[in-house]
Amino acid sequence: MSEKIPNQFEQKVEHISTPEEVGEILKQMVKGGYQEIRRYLDEQDNLYRIDAVAPGTEEGEFIELYYRRKVYADGSRDTEVDIHSSYVKNGSCGPAGPQASFVEGKWVLMD
């Protein structure tokens, strides 16, 4: 019986979400529609950030949403992929809204 020694130089395959994939998660998070404000692409045209807004649950309230893919150029840490949000009303940020993280190949939603 032989053990396979892990190759420390082997590159991990990074999942890069498409705008459509992120859009589906955003819809699930806000339980409806949202408006994309801005989309950011890197030099290889890979998505790394989306800013969006959606209606809140109260009159005059909205939810700000931020998708981000954070890459550590030196390779010291794995890429972080998540969506953060917060409720905004009367010009001030309120509590955090729904959150999501891409963990082990799938999206995990948190309220």
PyMOL commands that set and color helices and strands:
alter all, ss='L'
color gray80, all
select helices_A, chain A and resi 19-30
alter helices_A, ss='H'
color red, helices_A
select strands_A, chain A and resi 35-41+47-55+61-70+80-89+92-96+99-103+106-110
alter strands_A, ss='S'
color yellow, strands_A
deselect
rebuild
show_as cartoon
